[in-house]
Amino acid sequence: MVVLRAVSAQSDLLGEAPAQSERQALLIENLSFSYRDKPVLDDVGFAVEKGRFTALLGPNGAGKTTLFSLITRLLETSLGRILIAGRDTREAGAAALASLGIVFQQPTLDLDLTVRQNLAYFARLRGLSLKEAGRRIDRELTRFDMAERARETVRSLNGGHRRRVEIARALLHDPDLLLLDEPTVGLDAPSRKAIVSHVHALAGERDVGILWATHLIDEIREEDALVILHEGRVVARGISADIVARSGPGSLDTTFTMLTTPTRESSAGERA
Ligand SMILES: Nc1ncnc2c1ncn2[C@@H]1O[C@H](COP(=O)(O)OP(=O)(O)OP(=O)(O)O)[C@@H](O)[C@H]1O
């Protein structure tokens, strides 16, 4: 019974694969990837709209980090297509990546530089003039309630504040797409809540498309766009509340468990 439910839910929860449109910050079409002979992503397709928070929800090992590595071109595949703000990452290369901001799972700030120095260094790398860099650094630090910490070294900040600086840095060049790979890992509950709330607000305010990879259901709101990834396949995509409603009574927690805990029989069914 549970097996039948899981299989039928998967087809109901996918709908049509998205087609290219003007408001997309990201479009992924038919993307597949293997590490040597180990398949990790299989025919992945979804879109991230500008001005919207999209959660990429998947258990450990689902393929989220691999997908981010393909979007940023740390990894390559010839199977499928990735468009950032309408530009094909394979064809447009650096021009496509120019509209991308990223916060990696592992922190990448220089601990011995001040907050402002970290941001200024990145802004200069992105080709911003000193004056423009200063203006944007002030804007982002104010946005993240960090203006008063600008002269402190990153080492003196707590984990939550370090994360805020990383997100601020990723926004300095006004990207169309912001990728965040499990950005709340290791943070305490209040810091996690604050970052989730800041980033949700950001999507609408800045008209930036946000792709937030997580395995934590409580970071997702009913109105968010949601892509559920399981064993390298998209098993649900749409608005979170709609996905939950279409999968029967229960919460996102129940839906996620149903879609990502395959029995042997349902695994066979999926692959048939
Ligand atoms: N360099 C690699 N070589 C071989 N297999 C890899 C490599 N990196 C990841 N994998 C495997 O690919 C699969 C997807 O891993 P990936 O890190 O993309 O998943 P994830 O959803 O980001 O998980 P996590 O939340 O644990 O980081 C896993 O089975 C993982 O063991």
Ligand as a Chemical Component Dictionary entry (heavy atoms), coordinates in Angstrom:
data_LIG
# 
_chem_comp.id                   LIG 
_chem_comp.type                 NON-POLYMER 
_chem_comp.pdbx_formal_charge   0 
_chem_comp.three_letter_code    LIG 
# 
loop_
_chem_comp_atom.comp_id 
_chem_comp_atom.atom_id 
_chem_comp_atom.alt_atom_id 
_chem_comp_atom.type_symbol 
_chem_comp_atom.charge 
_chem_comp_atom.model_Cartn_x 
_chem_comp_atom.model_Cartn_y 
_chem_comp_atom.model_Cartn_z 
_chem_comp_atom.pdbx_ordinal 
LIG N1  N1  N 0 34.111 13.029 -5.696 1  
LIG C1  C1  C 0 33.230 12.027 -5.610 2  
LIG N2  N2  N 0 33.503 10.806 -6.137 3  
LIG C2  C2  C 0 32.616 9.794  -6.072 4  
LIG N3  N3  N 0 31.384 9.906  -5.502 5  
LIG C3  C3  C 0 31.063 11.099 -4.961 6  
LIG C4  C4  C 0 31.952 12.220 -4.987 7  
LIG N4  N4  N 0 31.344 13.268 -4.368 8  
LIG C5  C5  C 0 30.126 12.833 -3.988 9  
LIG N5  N5  N 0 29.956 11.532 -4.331 10 
LIG C6  C6  C 0 28.756 10.706 -4.121 11 
LIG O1  O1  O 0 27.719 11.282 -4.884 12 
LIG C7  C7  C 0 26.474 11.188 -4.183 13 
LIG C8  C8  C 0 25.878 12.582 -4.042 14 
LIG O2  O2  O 0 26.717 13.338 -3.157 15 
LIG P1  P1  P 0 26.467 14.889 -2.874 16 
LIG O3  O3  O 0 27.543 15.363 -1.943 17 
LIG O4  O4  O 0 26.280 15.601 -4.156 18 
LIG O5  O5  O 0 25.059 14.818 -2.116 19 
LIG P2  P2  P 0 24.403 15.892 -1.128 20 
LIG O6  O6  O 0 22.948 15.825 -1.368 21 
LIG O7  O7  O 0 25.054 17.204 -1.278 22 
LIG O8  O8  O 0 24.736 15.261 0.279  23 
LIG P3  P3  P 0 25.338 15.977 1.603  24 
LIG O9  O9  O 0 24.188 16.714 2.188  25 
LIG O10 O10 O 0 25.753 14.801 2.425  26 
LIG O11 O11 O 0 26.481 16.838 1.167  27 
LIG C9  C9  C 0 26.778 10.501 -2.869 28 
LIG O12 O12 O 0 26.492 9.133  -3.015 29 
LIG C10 C10 C 0 28.262 10.739 -2.680 30 
LIG O13 O13 O 0 28.839 9.680  -1.942 31 
# 
loop_
_chem_comp_bond.comp_id 
_chem_comp_bond.atom_id_1 
_chem_comp_bond.atom_id_2 
_chem_comp_bond.value_order 
_chem_comp_bond.pdbx_ordinal 
LIG N1  C1  SING 1  
LIG C1  N2  SING 2  
LIG C1  C4  DOUB 3  
LIG N2  C2  DOUB 4  
LIG C2  N3  SING 5  
LIG N3  C3  DOUB 6  
LIG C3  C4  SING 7  
LIG C3  N5  SING 8  
LIG C4  N4  SING 9  
LIG N4  C5  DOUB 10 
LIG C5  N5  SING 11 
LIG N5  C6  SING 12 
LIG C6  O1  SING 13 
LIG C6  C10 SING 14 
LIG O1  C7  SING 15 
LIG C7  C8  SING 16 
LIG C7  C9  SING 17 
LIG C8  O2  SING 18 
LIG O2  P1  SING 19 
LIG P1  O3  DOUB 20 
LIG P1  O4  SING 21 
LIG P1  O5  SING 22 
LIG O5  P2  SING 23 
LIG P2  O6  DOUB 24 
LIG P2  O7  SING 25 
LIG P2  O8  SING 26 
LIG O8  P3  SING 27 
LIG P3  O9  DOUB 28 
LIG P3  O10 SING 29 
LIG P3  O11 SING 30 
LIG C9  O12 SING 31 
LIG C9  C10 SING 32 
LIG C10 O13 SING 33 
# 
